[in-house]
Amino acid sequence: MKKNYSVAFIMLFVSSIAGGLALNNVFDYSMIVGVGLGLVFLLSAAFFAGKSQKNS
């Protein structure tokens, strides 16, 4: 059974950006942390999408 991790990482990307926006008034650097985590999740999604494309 093939697992598609890229969809999960894209959902984590969106939730980290939304979390950074939601916590903007609570923590000073929450948006920077949210965008940083989002970037990591987006790069992971691209990696797994490329790996999936290469195997098929």
N, C-alpha and C positions, 0 to 999 in steps of 0.2 A: 504494500500500500504506500502510495506516494504522499509525503507530507509537504504542505505548502507553507513554509515558514514566512514567506515574504508578506502574506496577508496579515499575519499576527504582528510582524514588526511595523507594518504601516499603521495598524490600529494603535500600537504603542506610541508611534510617532505622533499621531493625532492627539492621543490622550496626554502626552507630555506637554505639548504646546497648550492644550486647553488647561492643564493643571498649572502651568506657568502663568497663564492669564488669570486664572481664578485666584491664585495666591499672590497676585501682584501687590495687593494692599497689606498683606500679612508679613511677607519677607521682602527685604530690599532687592535681593538679586534673584528672585524666583523666576523671572522671565529669562534671564541669562542661563540659569540652570535648566529650565524647560526647553529652551532652544538647543542647548548643548546636548541634552539627552535625546531630543528629537533628531538632531543631526546624526548621532550614533545609531539610533534606530533606523533612520532612513538609509544610511550606508549599509547597515546589516540587511535591510530588505533588498537593496540593489544587489548585494553580494549573493544572497540566496536566490534571487530571480535569475541572475546570470548563471549560477550553478545549475539551476533547474533547466534553463534554456539549453545549456551545453549538453546535459545528459539526455535530452529528448531529441 
